[in-house]
Amino acid sequence: MATDEAGRPRVVVLGAGFGGMEAVRALARAPAEVILVDRRNHHLFQPLLYQVATAALSPAEIAWPIRHVFRREKNIRVVMARALSVDLAARRVKTTGGEVAYDQLIVATGAAHSYFGKPEWEAFAPGLKTLEDATAIRRRVLSAFEKAECAPVGEQARLLTFVIVGGGPTGVEMAGAVAELARDALKRDFRRIDPRFARVLLLEAGPRILPTFPEHLAAYAQRVLQAMQVEVRTGAKVIDCDANGVALEDGRIEAETLIWAAGVAASEVAAELPCEHDRAGRAKVTPDLSLPGHPEVFVIGDAAAVTDAKGAPVPGIAPAAKQQGKYVARVIRARLEGRSAPPPFRYRHAGDLATIGRSAAIVKFDRLTLKGFVGWVFWSIAHVYFLIGLRNRIVVALEWSWSWITRQRAARLIVAEGPPPSGL
Amino acid sequence: MATDEAGRPRVVVLGAGFGGMEAVRALARAPAEVILVDRRNHHLFQPLLYQVATAALSPAEIAWPIRHVFRREKNIRVVMARALSVDLAARRVKTTGGEVAYDQLIVATGAAHSYFGKPEWEAFAPGLKTLEDATAIRRRVLSAFEKAECAPVGEQARLLTFVIVGGGPTGVEMAGAVAELARDALKRDFRRIDPRFARVLLLEAGPRILPTFPEHLAAYAQRVLQAMQVEVRTGAKVIDCDANGVALEDGRIEAETLIWAAGVAASEVAAELPCEHDRAGRAKVTPDLSLPGHPEVFVIGDAAAVTDAKGAPVPGIAPAAKQQGKYVARVIRARLEGRSAPPPFRYRHAGDLATIGRSAAIVKFDRLTLKGFVGWVFWSIAHVYFLIGLRNRIVVALEWSWSWITRQRAARLIVAEGPPPSGL
């Protein structure tokens, strides 16, 4: 047993995303030592990451130091280290900060981008998962305008072409935000180019954008994007990416800036667990979200392939991860306290929402569907509400009000490029 | 002549610091084409950079996109490129974005750190000039606590030792801010270490800290620092820096984190101008701030060695650079408009101010001297006032109020390391 000095069993949680944070929160004051391992020092509110990538918000406004969140919970320890692998037999996790033994383990390591077997595309078409991704995309987008201002006329069109690959919520939000940046925030700032004529394309391989939304809302979103002069192309399958653009089955698009919002794959730690996986590398779990044959190991969030009561896959969204985190904590608490196990996990789909731009969003909650300005207000309030910390809520609400009135962007910074931190 | 299509002469300004920005602002609507060249896309409010380095403010709160500031001035063009060298004979500037011809040139390229002939120290003891420097120092400071939390007990003392080299205003402000971070913001967040026992040292080679301030104010600052358990050592000359600490003439200090606030040297472009320079590489200029023998080339701010009417050197501070920028713009406007030249540059010293920490600052303005809480309020209002843009003023005022009430830091992010951008 991996008990601590007080003889309490130890629960180790890998990953401080929505699922991991919720599980740890629900284990506060449980009769166990809880160790939360994350390679970052901050929890990130990923749904607003595209706003950092498009200069609307600053990184600190959507991130919060993990250990600060749990500072008052003395049974919770936060370790900044990268989880490397899990030894199920020995009940130990290997991390960059050493080995950690566990009695119960929650794997909540999330997902990374998937380039469908072409990892070399990442250098040309970065995705959006971390703060470093977001500031890197921000640098690329803003630098494209800077380069175009100095470039010979013949090169300006390519420099001012922005291609977003993937028509899910992230792709739609990025396309809308890039278009607004060009048409509004930057419109007066250059002398040799007119940013309003920047070309923004949204490519979706499937038959329509926003496949998880009802068709009429997706069609509305497409009309709003087109009104913002975003070229929406469905059935557009990317067959190659390089430094100068993207190749489709029916032709090439020359572009300086490519952004990847198309596919995700489970993190390595989850993909390497000795169990069945789905095509995206997510671990297939039992109805109580534990690993088959290993009731002491749970996998949740984007690391897990979970199906609901009807056999449909649970979507990889924040509310689903949070419900799973809370559920797993209940299972563990029941065990710790010698109570009987709760019934199998049941996913309750609250709804879907996506914003397209200034004053336009789509919302589908049960029988409630909203769009346009009302949807956008709902979207804004919901996102501010779910941020961690009163300070972040106030600051983000202020930043949005300011941007809405002035049509400006608060964080138009081009800062240095760099690899993610190694070691820690 | 480097005239544009309208036949207007061209003024090129290198550097968008305090001096360059002020010069360009004063040349708005002048009968000339003005080209402002900077390797960054933002003007940086350097006096508050230490607050980014110590997690109190976000980068975007003290930076503003240069071209946005001048968006309405059609005679002003902003070019994001690095100035490489000046060809005085051909009246051309070489930049990473190509060559630019000029009729009048203002060199306002500022200063970099000086390691007194030991550039290899920079890797161990980074200085604080750019946003990248600030986020790099923030990462090092916050990571030191993270490492200490996981380290064997014997290594914790070294990991929790922070050495700031240089007892000028920047060093004093950094020392106070690091001490506050450890003693207040982080105090509850760790389990295996107590951040309140972190050791913070301020090393000054000279006989006292804050040599530009009256002695009684410097003594007060030292007492405040000591009350915050900062060890202030004067007469402490650094003879070596490495990855594990710093060597002084009378012994060694083992420390994970070194921060350099000791010396500056003029930027390369200024240091390579064919003229006399002072020991820091600053170009010695004539009484109208032009280069001897080149009345069409001006050097201002930290790039120039300027003496006041009494022969004393003008200090390398923001108000001095701004006065010089404004003066040089007046000289150029007089030439453009065929008026007689203004009298030689005269520096008016407004005063000195430095903050030491929560509710303590020192202010010396003419006969007015302030310290303690009153000084701190004065310091805060002055700094908010001088920020560019109403939005930044509001956000910084709010951040400070919030931090003051909660004793928390808003931007405790550890994000990736990286070299400054190349090319652009």
Boltz contact constraints between the chains, C-beta under 6 A:
constraints:
  - contact:
      token1: [A, 41]
      token2: [B, 414]
      max_distance: 6.0
  - contact:
      token1: [A, 42]
      token2: [B, 413]
      max_distance: 6.0
  - contact:
      token1: [A, 58]
      token2: [B, 58]
      max_distance: 6.0
  - contact:
      token1: [A, 58]
      token2: [B, 60]
      max_distance: 6.0
  - contact:
      token1: [A, 59]
      token2: [B, 413]
      max_distance: 6.0
  - contact:
      token1: [A, 60]
      token2: [B, 58]
      max_distance: 6.0
  - contact:
      token1: [A, 60]
      token2: [B, 410]
      max_distance: 6.0
  - contact:
      token1: [A, 60]
      token2: [B, 411]
      max_distance: 6.0
  - contact:
      token1: [A, 60]
      token2: [B, 413]
      max_distance: 6.0
  - contact:
      token1: [A, 63]
      token2: [B, 413]
      max_distance: 6.0
  - contact:
      token1: [A, 65]
      token2: [B, 412]
      max_distance: 6.0
  - contact:
      token1: [A, 67]
      token2: [B, 189]
      max_distance: 6.0
  - contact:
      token1: [A, 68]
      token2: [B, 189]
      max_distance: 6.0
  - contact:
      token1: [A, 71]
      token2: [B, 188]
      max_distance: 6.0
  - contact:
      token1: [A, 71]
      token2: [B, 189]
      max_distance: 6.0
  - contact:
      token1: [A, 77]
      token2: [B, 191]
      max_distance: 6.0
  - contact:
      token1: [A, 80]
      token2: [B, 146]
      max_distance: 6.0
  - contact:
      token1: [A, 97]
      token2: [B, 150]
      max_distance: 6.0
  - contact:
      token1: [A, 131]
      token2: [B, 415]
      max_distance: 6.0
  - contact:
      token1: [A, 132]
      token2: [B, 415]
      max_distance: 6.0
  - contact:
      token1: [A, 132]
      token2: [B, 416]
      max_distance: 6.0
  - contact:
      token1: [A, 146]
      token2: [B, 80]
      max_distance: 6.0
  - contact:
      token1: [A, 150]
      token2: [B, 97]
      max_distance: 6.0
  - contact:
      token1: [A, 188]
      token2: [B, 71]
      max_distance: 6.0
  - contact:
      token1: [A, 189]
      token2: [B, 67]
      max_distance: 6.0
  - contact:
      token1: [A, 189]
      token2: [B, 68]
      max_distance: 6.0
  - contact:
      token1: [A, 189]
      token2: [B, 71]
      max_distance: 6.0
  - contact:
      token1: [A, 191]
      token2: [B, 77]
      max_distance: 6.0
  - contact:
      token1: [A, 391]
      token2: [B, 402]
      max_distance: 6.0
  - contact:
      token1: [A, 402]
      token2: [B, 391]
      max_distance: 6.0
  - contact:
      token1: [A, 410]
      token2: [B, 60]
      max_distance: 6.0
  - contact:
      token1: [A, 411]
      token2: [B, 60]
      max_distance: 6.0
  - contact:
      token1: [A, 412]
      token2: [B, 65]
      max_distance: 6.0
  - contact:
      token1: [A, 413]
      token2: [B, 42]
      max_distance: 6.0
  - contact:
      token1: [A, 413]
      token2: [B, 59]
      max_distance: 6.0
  - contact:
      token1: [A, 413]
      token2: [B, 60]
      max_distance: 6.0
  - contact:
      token1: [A, 413]
      token2: [B, 63]
      max_distance: 6.0
  - contact:
      token1: [A, 414]
      token2: [B, 41]
      max_distance: 6.0
  - contact:
      token1: [A, 415]
      token2: [B, 131]
      max_distance: 6.0
  - contact:
      token1: [A, 415]
      token2: [B, 132]
      max_distance: 6.0
  - contact:
      token1: [A, 416]
      token2: [B, 132]
      max_distance: 6.0
  - contact:
      token1: [A, 416]
      token2: [B, 418]
      max_distance: 6.0
  - contact:
      token1: [A, 416]
      token2: [B, 420]
      max_distance: 6.0
  - contact:
      token1: [A, 416]
      token2: [B, 421]
      max_distance: 6.0
  - contact:
      token1: [A, 417]
      token2: [B, 418]
      max_distance: 6.0
  - contact:
      token1: [A, 418]
      token2: [B, 416]
      max_distance: 6.0
  - contact:
      token1: [A, 418]
      token2: [B, 417]
      max_distance: 6.0
  - contact:
      token1: [A, 418]
      token2: [B, 418]
      max_distance: 6.0
  - contact:
      token1: [A, 420]
      token2: [B, 416]
      max_distance: 6.0
  - contact:
      token1: [A, 421]
      token2: [B, 416]
      max_distance: 6.0
  - contact:
      token1: [A, 421]
      token2: [B, 417]
      max_distance: 6.0
